[in-house]
Amino acid sequence: MTQAFAHAKAERYDEALALCQRVLRDAPGHLSALTTAVSCYHAKGDLVRATHFARQARLAHDRLETRMGLAFLLAKGGDRESALEELGPLLDGPRASSLACYRAAGLLCDLGRADEAATRSHAWANRWPTIPNLWQAHVDALARLGDVRAQLAALREGIGRFRGYRLFPEWLASTLLYADNVPEDEVIRAAHAQAGLLRDVPPVVASNPPRDGVLRVGLVSPDLRAHAVAFFIRPFLEYHDRASTRVFVYDTGDEADATTATLRPQAHAWRSCHRLTDAQVAQAVRDDGVHVLIDLVGLTRGSRPGILAARPAPVQATYLGYAGMTCLPGYDYRVVDSRTDPPGSDTPGAEKLVRLDPCFLCYRPADDLPPLMPPAGAGAPVTFGSFNALLKVTPTTVALWSRVLSHVPGSRMIVKAWGLETPAAKARLRGMFAAQGIVADRLDLLALAPSPREHLATYHRVDIALDTFPYHGTTTTCEALSMGVPVVSRVGEVHRARVGLSILSAVGLADLAATTDEAFVETAVGLANDPARRAAWRSAGPEGLRARLAASPLGDGPGFARRLEALLRTLIEKA
């Protein structure tokens, strides 16, 4: 087996598998041969054979590692029920494993049992009180249920339980963005608190990037896959001026998909950094001679703030992935626009705002958009909708939506979100509407669609989209417009409550961005009573929203790339 291991390590998988098969002919239950075959087939992308050999290993050797390995492959293949069944003996009793419990909590959420996951992960966290991952699983389950207040309480408890553990302070700062009735200074304090954990990161060796007129831009993100960040950074990757700009991507994620495969060739260099330390990634940035390093994560899941804290580039910024100030060391600038963050919006002690006008976003619609469909016929009830994250559906949001529904007799509301596959999440949301006088019969609560195309096709059922508040939609607003569905947004005072204004203004629909609750209701009701205007927007002609989006700054990929390049060159000149 020594030779098989060497071949596998060198990625000579066929040679390794040939040796494993030779061993297994004489000893069918040979554990090392079976597990090496599993890893080789998995690396080759042959999930069927990898699962077959993992099952053989588990049948021959019922151990923690064989059950965990088989459960992982079953889940990856979509058979989560069987994966959970494999982990069953490892969740309670003398064989219980904290790692198995952590994986089981995630499987329960994926199976629409987030309420069970929240309860069981809480018990597991108490059984292993020194292991933060189990409390992390508890927080994740609460997020799946869309209960921001419960999630915030759990995060604060996690901070108390695990002093110095960076993840919970970071998640507290990002989760506070979703909450309504939270003073902005509390959000900023939370950002400052977790930033303090990075003050002593040593810098990488100083360097002077080339001054040859070529702009070297680095992008750091774990989300360069089927994710909102990828939709908005794709235009820059596709349309940057290759004669004068080089883009270096530092992919810190552990997932790749068809979107990743589309984006990868657009970069000058693509570094897979998931297994590298922050210091190693920072050194790679320095070695590449990057002039401007842009973090696309902020304080969201998968962030690697230690990379920028090491100061590998002379200019460093955050953009796109986080709707607030990070206050992180090494973050010099944050890219916004004059509508999301009007002049005078800078926060002391945080990154400096730089404005990319007229809109800080550029949206690249899906390649296979469903066809536009005409609206429902005359006399049909008006259907409002929101496909935003469940955490954004705050009590303030539901109260606003309910006022609209009350003013439009017979109207309905579709809420579609990750988490609504869970009965407990549906019951909670129905209760929020009931408290505002909206009965359950007027609500359609939908879980995520099986595919992006089916997700977008659900907009055929929506006449008017209603934005969330105080945390606006971004991808969902652009998706609605691309499907001919107008969006009504309630404008607030901070960035996350003004993104709707920026998007709608970019496509010439600033009148749909309301600055008061009363104006929000009036605007939505006005659209409900104007079927002709809605029909024109839903058409495939030049007045249709799909065409207007494509012709707007929001849909102008080449123009956006030129504006961003010019902004970044200005920042370099100031450095």
TORGULO-549219 format. One record per residue (C-alpha): x, y, z; residue number from 1. Coordinates in nm, 3 decimals. Example, Ala and Ser with C-alpha at 12.3 -4.5 7.8 and 13.67 -1.06 7.14 Angstrom:
# TORGULO-549219
{atom {1.230,-0.450,0.780},1}
{atom {1.367,-0.106,0.714},2}
//
This chain:
# TORGULO-549219
{atom {0.000,0.000,0.000},1}
{atom {0.298,0.232,0.039},2}
{atom {0.323,0.269,-0.339},3}
{atom {-0.054,0.326,-0.367},4}
{atom {-0.034,0.605,-0.109},5}
{atom {0.254,0.767,-0.299},6}
{atom {0.064,0.751,-0.629},7}
{atom {-0.249,0.897,-0.469},8}
{atom {-0.055,1.180,-0.306},9}
{atom {0.100,1.262,-0.644},10}
{atom {-0.248,1.258,-0.803},11}
{atom {-0.167,0.947,-1.010},12}
{atom {-0.505,0.806,-0.925},13}
{atom {-0.529,0.531,-1.185},14}
{atom {-0.196,0.383,-1.074},15}
{atom {-0.306,0.400,-0.710},16}
{atom {-0.638,0.234,-0.789},17}
{atom {-0.468,-0.050,-0.978},18}
{atom {-0.261,-0.129,-0.669},19}
{atom {-0.567,-0.104,-0.441},20}
{atom {-0.759,-0.349,-0.661},21}
{atom {-0.469,-0.594,-0.642},22}
{atom {-0.473,-0.579,-0.261},23}
{atom {-0.853,-0.611,-0.245},24}
{atom {-0.853,-0.927,-0.459},25}
{atom {-0.666,-1.105,-0.182},26}
{atom {-0.812,-0.912,0.115},27}
{atom {-1.158,-0.768,0.027},28}
{atom {-1.187,-0.594,0.363},29}
{atom {-0.846,-0.428,0.363},30}
{atom {-0.926,-0.092,0.522},31}
{atom {-0.638,0.113,0.379},32}
{atom {-0.703,-0.016,0.027},33}
{atom {-1.074,0.062,0.055},34}
{atom {-1.027,0.413,0.193},35}
{atom {-0.755,0.492,-0.063},36}
{atom {-0.992,0.380,-0.340},37}
{atom {-1.258,0.606,-0.193},38}
{atom {-1.030,0.910,-0.194},39}
{atom {-0.902,0.839,-0.548},40}
{atom {-1.247,0.797,-0.699},41}
{atom {-1.370,1.105,-0.514},42}
{atom {-1.076,1.306,-0.649},43}
{atom {-1.157,1.180,-1.000},44}
{atom {-1.516,1.298,-0.960},45}
{atom {-1.661,0.945,-0.967},46}
{atom {-1.903,0.974,-0.677},47}
{atom {-2.078,0.644,-0.752},48}
{atom {-1.764,0.433,-0.720},49}
{atom {-1.637,0.637,-0.425},50}
{atom {-1.964,0.569,-0.243},51}
{atom {-1.949,0.198,-0.333},52}
{atom {-1.604,0.154,-0.177},53}
{atom {-1.701,0.369,0.124},54}
{atom {-1.995,0.137,0.182},55}
{atom {-1.766,-0.167,0.160},56}
{atom {-1.530,-0.007,0.412},57}
{atom {-1.817,0.063,0.652},58}
{atom {-1.956,-0.292,0.622},59}
{atom {-1.611,-0.442,0.688},60}
{atom {-1.513,-0.194,0.961},61}
{atom {-1.791,-0.022,1.154},62}
{atom {-1.586,0.266,1.287},63}
{atom {-1.628,0.640,1.335},64}
{atom {-1.421,0.725,1.029},65}
{atom {-1.595,0.476,0.797},66}
{atom {-1.943,0.591,0.898},67}
{atom {-1.841,0.955,0.867},68}
{atom {-1.685,0.894,0.524},69}
{atom {-1.989,0.712,0.390},70}
{atom {-2.227,0.973,0.533},71}
{atom {-2.028,1.251,0.365},72}
{atom {-2.048,1.083,0.024},73}
{atom {-2.415,0.996,0.059},74}
{atom {-2.495,1.357,0.146},75}
{atom {-2.285,1.485,-0.143},76}
{atom {-2.482,1.255,-0.372},77}
{atom {-2.809,1.400,-0.244},78}
{atom {-2.918,1.109,-0.023},79}
{atom {-2.931,1.302,0.302},80}
{atom {-3.174,1.064,0.471},81}
{atom {-2.931,0.774,0.432},82}
{atom {-2.643,0.996,0.541},83}
{atom {-2.827,1.086,0.860},84}
{atom {-2.909,0.720,0.918},85}
{atom {-2.539,0.633,0.893},86}
{atom {-2.459,0.890,1.159},87}
{atom {-2.738,0.769,1.389},88}
{atom {-2.524,0.542,1.615},89}
{atom {-2.274,0.828,1.657},90}
{atom {-2.521,1.083,1.792},91}
{atom {-2.600,0.938,2.136},92}
{atom {-2.466,0.685,2.381},93}
{atom {-2.110,0.563,2.424},94}
{atom {-2.019,0.597,2.054},95}
{atom {-2.134,0.960,2.031},96}
{atom {-1.902,1.188,1.836},97}
{atom {-1.911,1.566,1.843},98}
{atom {-1.809,1.582,1.475},99}
{atom {-2.090,1.344,1.377},100}
{atom {-2.337,1.556,1.574},101}
{atom {-2.218,1.870,1.396},102}
{atom {-2.267,1.704,1.056},103}
{atom {-2.606,1.568,1.161},104}
{atom {-2.730,1.916,1.254},105}
{atom {-2.653,2.036,0.903},106}
{atom {-2.828,1.737,0.749},107}
{atom {-3.137,1.797,0.963},108}
{atom {-3.152,2.156,0.836},109}
{atom {-3.119,2.039,0.476},110}
{atom {-3.400,1.789,0.534},111}
{atom {-3.637,2.065,0.648},112}
{atom {-3.601,1.984,1.017},113}
{atom {-3.423,2.298,1.136},114}
{atom {-3.636,2.312,1.452},115}
{atom {-3.511,1.965,1.547},116}
{atom {-3.157,2.068,1.453},117}
{atom {-3.180,2.373,1.682},118}
{atom {-3.301,2.164,1.976},119}
{atom {-3.057,1.877,1.934},120}
{atom {-2.753,2.095,1.862},121}
{atom {-2.825,2.289,2.182},122}
{atom {-2.819,1.961,2.376},123}
{atom {-2.503,1.845,2.198},124}
{atom {-2.333,2.177,2.272},125}
{atom {-2.407,2.127,2.641},126}
{atom {-2.268,1.773,2.626},127}
{atom {-1.941,1.903,2.474},128}
{atom {-1.926,2.254,2.624},129}
{atom {-1.572,2.329,2.502},130}
{atom {-1.639,2.263,2.131},131}
{atom {-1.758,2.580,1.952},132}
{atom {-1.866,2.400,1.633},133}
{atom {-2.170,2.255,1.806},134}
{atom {-2.285,2.597,1.923},135}
{atom {-2.217,2.715,1.570},136}
{atom {-2.456,2.444,1.445},137}
{atom {-2.718,2.572,1.689},138}
{atom {-2.680,2.927,1.555},139}
{atom {-2.702,2.800,1.197},140}
{atom {-3.028,2.618,1.269},141}
{atom {-3.180,2.934,1.418},142}
{atom {-3.073,3.125,1.107},143}
{atom {-3.245,2.863,0.890},144}
{atom {-3.565,2.927,1.087},145}
{atom {-3.531,3.300,1.013},146}
{atom {-3.551,3.400,1.379},147}
{atom {-3.309,3.694,1.403},148}
{atom {-3.377,3.769,1.768},149}
{atom {-3.315,3.411,1.877},150}
{atom {-3.001,3.400,1.663},151}
{atom {-2.867,3.720,1.819},152}
{atom {-2.931,3.582,2.168},153}
{atom {-2.748,3.260,2.079},154}
{atom {-2.453,3.451,1.933},155}
{atom {-2.419,3.661,2.246},156}
{atom {-2.428,3.345,2.455},157}
{atom {-2.166,3.190,2.226},158}
{atom {-1.939,3.490,2.275},159}
{atom {-1.968,3.439,2.649},160}
{atom {-1.904,3.065,2.625},161}
{atom {-1.604,3.085,2.391},162}
{atom {-1.393,3.387,2.476},163}
{atom {-1.153,3.478,2.198},164}
{atom {-1.327,3.264,1.934},165}
{atom {-1.344,3.500,1.635},166}
{atom {-1.643,3.350,1.455},167}
{atom {-1.917,3.447,1.699},168}
{atom {-1.826,3.817,1.732},169}
{atom {-1.801,3.831,1.352},170}
{atom {-2.142,3.668,1.306},171}
{atom {-2.293,3.897,1.568},172}
{atom {-2.185,4.200,1.368},173}
{atom {-2.324,4.061,1.042},174}
{atom {-2.650,3.935,1.199},175}
{atom {-2.721,4.274,1.354},176}
{atom {-2.758,4.407,0.999},177}
{atom {-3.080,4.205,0.965},178}
{atom {-3.242,4.316,1.288},179}
{atom {-3.494,4.598,1.299},180}
{atom {-3.496,4.861,1.573},181}
{atom {-3.121,4.821,1.642},182}
{atom {-2.929,5.151,1.672},183}
{atom {-2.653,5.182,1.414},184}
{atom {-2.394,5.257,1.680},185}
{atom {-2.460,4.907,1.823},186}
{atom {-2.380,4.756,1.481},187}
{atom {-2.058,4.957,1.463},188}
{atom {-1.959,4.859,1.818},189}
{atom {-2.003,4.492,1.727},190}
{atom {-1.778,4.537,1.424},191}
{atom {-1.513,4.712,1.632},192}
{atom {-1.526,4.437,1.896},193}
{atom {-1.443,4.154,1.658},194}
{atom {-1.187,4.368,1.472},195}
{atom {-0.990,4.388,1.795},196}
{atom {-0.902,4.020,1.759},197}
{atom {-0.688,4.102,1.452},198}
{atom {-0.482,4.396,1.574},199}
{atom {-0.157,4.200,1.615},200}
{atom {-0.138,4.021,1.278},201}
{atom {0.224,4.052,1.153},202}
{atom {0.263,4.213,0.809},203}
{atom {0.415,4.024,0.518},204}
{atom {0.749,4.133,0.377},205}
{atom {0.713,4.483,0.232},206}
{atom {0.725,4.517,-0.144},207}
{atom {0.688,4.773,-0.418},208}
{atom {0.445,4.644,-0.683},209}
{atom {0.542,4.714,-1.045},210}
{atom {0.473,5.066,-1.173},211}
{atom {0.452,4.968,-1.540},212}
{atom {0.107,5.112,-1.608},213}
{atom {-0.064,4.775,-1.569},214}
{atom {-0.326,4.773,-1.291},215}
{atom {-0.297,4.457,-1.082},216}
{atom {-0.621,4.385,-0.894},217}
{atom {-0.662,4.103,-0.642},218}
{atom {-1.002,3.961,-0.545},219}
{atom {-1.045,3.753,-0.226},220}
{atom {-1.363,3.548,-0.183},221}
{atom {-1.498,3.203,-0.092},222}
{atom {-1.816,3.269,-0.292},223}
{atom {-1.703,3.244,-0.654},224}
{atom {-1.969,2.986,-0.736},225}
{atom {-2.349,2.995,-0.770},226}
{atom {-2.369,3.280,-0.521},227}
{atom {-2.485,3.642,-0.529},228}
{atom {-2.127,3.772,-0.513},229}
{atom {-2.041,3.586,-0.833},230}
{atom {-2.335,3.741,-1.019},231}
{atom {-2.211,4.093,-0.944},232}
{atom {-1.836,4.046,-0.983},233}
{atom {-1.870,3.854,-1.311},234}
{atom {-1.908,4.169,-1.526},235}
{atom {-1.575,4.303,-1.399},236}
{atom {-1.403,3.971,-1.466},237}
{atom {-1.555,3.949,-1.813},238}
{atom {-1.506,4.308,-1.924},239}
{atom {-1.189,4.436,-1.754},240}
{atom {-0.937,4.582,-1.997},241}
{atom {-0.691,4.297,-2.042},242}
{atom {-0.437,4.526,-2.207},243}
{atom {-0.404,4.745,-1.898},244}
{atom {-0.551,4.540,-1.609},245}
{atom {-0.466,4.201,-1.465},246}
{atom {-0.703,4.033,-1.220},247}
{atom {-0.568,3.785,-0.965},248}
{atom {-0.831,3.574,-0.788},249}
{atom {-0.765,3.424,-0.444},250}
{atom {-1.042,3.166,-0.408},251}
{atom {-1.071,3.079,-0.039},252}
{atom {-1.379,2.859,-0.079},253}
{atom {-1.392,2.481,-0.075},254}
{atom {-1.674,2.450,-0.331},255}
{atom {-1.655,2.482,-0.708},256}
{atom {-1.932,2.449,-0.964},257}
{atom {-2.028,2.549,-1.316},258}
{atom {-2.018,2.918,-1.220},259}
{atom {-1.661,2.873,-1.094},260}
{atom {-1.567,2.709,-1.423},261}
{atom {-1.714,3.007,-1.612},262}
{atom {-1.531,3.266,-1.402},263}
{atom {-1.191,3.098,-1.380},264}
{atom {-1.072,3.166,-1.739},265}
{atom {-1.158,3.535,-1.703},266}
{atom {-0.881,3.592,-1.447},267}
{atom {-0.514,3.646,-1.524},268}
{atom {-0.441,3.400,-1.243},269}
{atom {-0.668,3.194,-1.018},270}
{atom {-0.522,3.077,-0.688},271}
{atom {-0.701,2.804,-0.493},272}
{atom {-0.637,2.911,-0.134},273}
{atom {-0.878,2.712,0.080},274}
{atom {-0.602,2.505,0.238},275}
{atom {-0.358,2.796,0.277},276}
{atom {-0.317,2.999,0.594},277}
{atom {-0.393,3.370,0.595},278}
{atom {-0.021,3.440,0.599},279}
{atom {0.037,3.216,0.296},280}
{atom {-0.240,3.384,0.098},281}
{atom {-0.106,3.726,0.193},282}
{atom {0.239,3.622,0.076},283}
{atom {0.093,3.507,-0.258},284}
{atom {-0.074,3.847,-0.299},285}
{atom {0.257,4.017,-0.228},286}
{atom {0.443,3.790,-0.470},287}
{atom {0.188,3.865,-0.745},288}
{atom {0.262,4.237,-0.710},289}
{atom {-0.102,4.328,-0.653},290}
{atom {-0.172,4.702,-0.636},291}
{atom {-0.527,4.687,-0.502},292}
{atom {-0.659,4.393,-0.299},293}
{atom {-1.040,4.378,-0.275},294}
{atom {-1.213,4.164,-0.017},295}
{atom {-1.558,4.048,-0.137},296}
{atom {-1.668,3.901,0.196},297}
{atom {-1.656,4.154,0.477},298}
{atom {-1.793,3.994,0.792},299}
{atom {-2.007,3.730,0.619},300}
{atom {-1.952,3.355,0.633},301}
{atom {-1.615,3.238,0.510},302}
{atom {-1.435,3.566,0.572},303}
{atom {-1.054,3.570,0.598},304}
{atom {-0.980,3.915,0.743},305}
{atom {-0.635,3.804,0.851},306}
{atom {-0.526,3.822,0.487},307}
{atom {-0.584,4.196,0.460},308}
{atom {-0.467,4.253,0.818},309}
{atom {-0.121,4.138,0.700},310}
{atom {-0.114,4.436,0.453},311}
{atom {0.006,4.249,0.141},312}
{atom {-0.102,4.527,-0.099},313}
{atom {-0.053,4.905,-0.083},314}
{atom {-0.428,4.969,-0.131},315}
{atom {-0.692,4.743,0.022},316}
{atom {-1.070,4.765,0.005},317}
{atom {-1.393,4.582,0.074},318}
{atom {-1.673,4.562,-0.178},319}
{atom {-1.998,4.388,-0.253},320}
{atom {-2.026,4.102,-0.005},321}
{atom {-2.110,4.290,0.315},322}
{atom {-2.372,4.561,0.366},323}
{atom {-2.201,4.746,0.650},324}
{atom {-1.874,4.891,0.776},325}
{atom {-1.626,4.621,0.875},326}
{atom {-1.397,4.840,1.091},327}
{atom {-1.128,4.579,1.022},328}
{atom {-0.755,4.652,1.033},329}
{atom {-0.609,4.665,0.683},330}
{atom {-0.938,4.769,0.520},331}
{atom {-0.868,5.115,0.380},332}
{atom {-1.175,5.171,0.163},333}
{atom {-1.529,5.051,0.103},334}
{atom {-1.679,5.085,-0.246},335}
{atom {-2.034,5.227,-0.243},336}
{atom {-2.222,5.495,-0.439},337}
{atom {-2.375,5.834,-0.366},338}
{atom {-2.726,5.695,-0.323},339}
{atom {-2.640,5.412,-0.085},340}
{atom {-2.401,5.632,0.113},341}
{atom {-2.448,6.005,0.050},342}
{atom {-2.152,6.237,0.116},343}
{atom {-2.100,6.276,0.489},344}
{atom {-2.183,5.909,0.565},345}
{atom {-1.831,5.808,0.671},346}
{atom {-1.794,5.632,1.006},347}
{atom {-1.504,5.734,1.233},348}
{atom {-1.263,5.449,1.291},349}
{atom {-1.383,5.251,0.988},350}
{atom {-1.280,5.220,0.624},351}
{atom {-1.316,5.531,0.410},352}
{atom {-1.607,5.537,0.165},353}
{atom {-1.530,5.575,-0.206},354}
{atom {-1.821,5.617,-0.446},355}
{atom {-1.865,5.438,-0.776},356}
{atom {-2.147,5.635,-0.937},357}
{atom {-2.409,5.617,-1.072},358}
{atom {-2.444,5.268,-0.919},359}
{atom {-2.191,5.061,-0.728},360}
{atom {-2.339,4.741,-0.869},361}
{atom {-2.344,4.572,-1.209},362}
{atom {-2.576,4.277,-1.252},363}
{atom {-2.513,3.992,-1.494},364}
{atom {-2.844,3.804,-1.542},365}
{atom {-2.849,3.428,-1.581},366}
{atom {-2.766,3.300,-1.929},367}
{atom {-3.092,3.103,-1.953},368}
{atom {-3.355,3.348,-1.826},369}
{atom {-3.709,3.210,-1.854},370}
{atom {-3.924,3.386,-2.113},371}
{atom {-4.131,3.683,-2.005},372}
{atom {-4.495,3.598,-1.946},373}
{atom {-4.792,3.833,-1.971},374}
{atom {-4.956,3.929,-1.640},375}
{atom {-5.274,3.766,-1.516},376}
{atom {-5.590,3.872,-1.697},377}
{atom {-5.823,4.151,-1.594},378}
{atom {-6.003,4.086,-1.269},379}
{atom {-5.742,3.845,-1.135},380}
{atom {-5.628,3.918,-0.779},381}
{atom {-5.300,4.109,-0.746},382}
{atom {-5.014,3.898,-0.615},383}
{atom {-4.731,4.060,-0.421},384}
{atom {-4.409,3.871,-0.357},385}
{atom {-4.070,3.861,-0.188},386}
{atom {-3.795,3.606,-0.250},387}
{atom {-3.552,3.758,0.000},388}
{atom {-3.369,3.574,0.277},389}
{atom {-3.598,3.484,0.564},390}
{atom {-3.376,3.671,0.811},391}
{atom {-3.467,3.993,0.626},392}
{atom {-3.839,3.937,0.685},393}
{atom {-3.848,4.132,1.011},394}
{atom {-4.157,4.232,1.212},395}
{atom {-4.120,4.581,1.061},396}
{atom {-4.121,4.428,0.712},397}
{atom {-4.427,4.214,0.779},398}
{atom {-4.613,4.515,0.924},399}
{atom {-4.540,4.715,0.606},400}
{atom {-4.642,4.432,0.375},401}
{atom {-4.958,4.372,0.576},402}
{atom {-5.062,4.736,0.537},403}
{atom {-5.029,4.697,0.161},404}
{atom {-5.234,4.375,0.160},405}
{atom {-5.502,4.541,0.372},406}
{atom {-5.536,4.822,0.116},407}
{atom {-5.567,4.587,-0.184},408}
{atom {-5.875,4.366,-0.138},409}
{atom {-5.832,4.007,-0.251},410}
{atom {-5.455,4.042,-0.294},411}
{atom {-5.214,3.764,-0.205},412}
{atom {-4.853,3.745,-0.090},413}
{atom {-4.591,3.492,-0.197},414}
{atom {-4.289,3.462,0.032},415}
{atom {-4.022,3.229,-0.103},416}
{atom {-3.706,3.167,0.097},417}
{atom {-3.446,2.918,0.212},418}
{atom {-3.585,2.786,0.542},419}
{atom {-3.952,2.775,0.448},420}
{atom {-3.920,2.403,0.388},421}
{atom {-3.939,2.382,0.768},422}
{atom {-4.293,2.371,0.917},423}
{atom {-4.176,2.566,1.222},424}
{atom {-4.051,2.854,1.004},425}
{atom {-4.380,2.861,0.813},426}
{atom {-4.580,2.866,1.136},427}
{atom {-4.370,3.149,1.276},428}
{atom {-4.416,3.361,0.961},429}
{atom {-4.790,3.295,0.948},430}
{atom {-4.808,3.407,1.311},431}
{atom {-4.631,3.734,1.227},432}
{atom {-4.886,3.807,0.952},433}
{atom {-5.177,3.701,1.172},434}
{atom {-5.067,3.954,1.433},435}
{atom {-5.116,4.218,1.161},436}
{atom {-5.461,4.087,1.065},437}
{atom {-5.357,3.891,0.753},438}
{atom {-5.502,3.538,0.749},439}
{atom {-5.301,3.239,0.633},440}
{atom {-5.523,3.182,0.329},441}
{atom {-5.374,3.492,0.166},442}
{atom {-5.018,3.363,0.196},443}
{atom {-4.818,3.123,-0.020},444}
{atom {-4.499,3.024,0.164},445}
{atom {-4.253,2.850,-0.067},446}
{atom {-3.917,2.686,-0.012},447}
{atom {-3.632,2.729,-0.258},448}
{atom {-3.689,2.599,-0.609},449}
{atom {-3.488,2.298,-0.732},450}
{atom {-3.296,2.501,-0.993},451}
{atom {-3.212,2.867,-1.066},452}
{atom {-3.434,2.864,-1.374},453}
{atom {-3.732,2.733,-1.177},454}
{atom {-3.662,2.994,-0.911},455}
{atom {-3.679,3.273,-1.168},456}
{atom {-3.987,3.124,-1.332},457}
{atom {-4.172,3.164,-1.002},458}
{atom {-4.176,3.539,-1.075},459}
{atom {-4.441,3.459,-1.338},460}
{atom {-4.678,3.432,-1.040},461}
{atom {-4.581,3.773,-0.896},462}
{atom {-4.726,4.108,-1.006},463}
{atom {-4.535,4.338,-0.768},464}
{atom {-4.234,4.259,-0.551},465}
{atom {-4.213,4.417,-0.206},466}
{atom {-3.866,4.484,-0.067},467}
{atom {-3.760,4.399,0.288},468}
{atom {-3.666,4.657,0.553},469}
{atom {-3.426,4.756,0.699},470}
{atom {-3.208,4.514,0.497},471}
{atom {-3.299,4.546,0.131},472}
{atom {-3.273,4.279,-0.132},473}
{atom {-2.998,4.306,-0.392},474}
{atom {-2.987,3.994,-0.610},475}
{atom {-3.359,3.941,-0.561},476}
{atom {-3.439,4.296,-0.672},477}
{atom {-3.231,4.255,-0.987},478}
{atom {-3.386,3.915,-1.056},479}
{atom {-3.737,4.057,-1.021},480}
{atom {-3.658,4.338,-1.266},481}
{atom {-3.507,4.091,-1.513},482}
{atom {-3.839,3.902,-1.503},483}
{atom {-4.044,4.217,-1.564},484}
{atom {-4.162,4.251,-1.204},485}
{atom {-4.143,4.600,-1.044},486}
{atom {-4.007,4.631,-0.690},487}
{atom {-4.128,4.876,-0.427},488}
{atom {-3.861,4.965,-0.169},489}
{atom {-3.868,5.151,0.163},490}
{atom {-3.563,5.380,0.187},491}
{atom {-3.382,5.418,0.519},492}
{atom {-3.077,5.599,0.652},493}
{atom {-2.800,5.336,0.622},494}
{atom {-2.643,5.149,0.331},495}
{atom {-2.841,4.826,0.365},496}
{atom {-3.165,5.026,0.366},497}
{atom {-3.071,5.227,0.054},498}
{atom {-2.952,4.962,-0.192},499}
{atom {-3.305,4.943,-0.335},500}
{atom {-3.290,5.316,-0.406},501}
{atom {-2.960,5.272,-0.593},502}
{atom {-3.086,4.982,-0.806},503}
{atom {-3.423,5.137,-0.886},504}
{atom {-3.266,5.474,-0.969},505}
{atom {-3.021,5.305,-1.206},506}
{atom {-3.309,5.168,-1.415},507}
{atom {-3.512,5.489,-1.403},508}
{atom {-3.758,5.377,-1.135},509}
{atom {-3.661,5.603,-0.846},510}
{atom {-4.031,5.675,-0.792},511}
{atom {-4.069,5.320,-0.659},512}
{atom {-3.828,5.395,-0.372},513}
{atom {-4.040,5.538,-0.090},514}
{atom {-3.895,5.744,0.194},515}
{atom {-4.182,5.685,0.444},516}
{atom {-4.404,5.394,0.540},517}
{atom {-4.706,5.581,0.406},518}
{atom {-4.536,5.643,0.071},519}
{atom {-4.437,5.273,0.051},520}
{atom {-4.800,5.168,0.095},521}
{atom {-4.927,5.430,-0.148},522}
{atom {-4.672,5.332,-0.413},523}
{atom {-4.751,4.961,-0.388},524}
{atom {-5.128,5.023,-0.392},525}
{atom {-5.088,5.259,-0.688},526}
{atom {-4.910,4.989,-0.888},527}
{atom {-5.176,4.736,-0.790},528}
{atom {-5.436,4.967,-0.942},529}
{atom {-5.235,5.029,-1.262},530}
{atom {-5.238,4.703,-1.462},531}
{atom {-5.150,4.883,-1.787},532}
{atom {-4.820,5.013,-1.646},533}
{atom {-4.734,4.672,-1.508},534}
{atom {-4.817,4.504,-1.839},535}
{atom {-4.582,4.740,-2.026},536}
{atom {-4.300,4.665,-1.783},537}
{atom {-4.355,4.293,-1.826},538}
{atom {-4.330,4.305,-2.205},539}
{atom {-4.027,4.214,-2.416},540}
{atom {-4.023,4.559,-2.582},541}
{atom {-3.794,4.854,-2.500},542}
{atom {-4.029,4.969,-2.221},543}
{atom {-4.009,4.631,-2.053},544}
{atom {-3.805,4.607,-1.735},545}
{atom {-3.575,4.338,-1.875},546}
{atom {-3.474,4.567,-2.163},547}
{atom {-3.448,4.870,-1.935},548}
{atom {-3.219,4.683,-1.698},549}
{atom {-2.992,4.572,-1.983},550}
{atom {-2.970,4.930,-2.119},551}
{atom {-2.907,5.088,-1.778},552}
{atom {-2.581,5.144,-1.585},553}
{atom {-2.682,4.840,-1.378},554}
{atom {-2.662,4.621,-1.689},555}
{atom {-2.365,4.788,-1.863},556}
{atom {-2.077,4.548,-1.797},557}
{atom {-1.808,4.724,-2.008},558}
{atom {-1.898,5.068,-1.869},559}
{atom {-1.894,4.935,-1.513},560}
{atom {-1.550,4.777,-1.562},561}
{atom {-1.407,5.104,-1.695},562}
{atom {-1.552,5.301,-1.401},563}
{atom {-1.417,5.055,-1.144},564}
{atom {-1.073,5.049,-1.305},565}
{atom {-1.062,5.429,-1.304},566}
{atom {-1.163,5.442,-0.938},567}
{atom {-0.897,5.190,-0.839},568}
{atom {-0.626,5.380,-1.029},569}
{atom {-0.728,5.695,-0.841},570}
{atom {-0.684,5.511,-0.510},571}
{atom {-0.337,5.392,-0.614},572}
{atom {-0.233,5.746,-0.700},573}
{atom {-0.330,5.854,-0.349},574}
{atom {-0.136,5.572,-0.182},575}
//
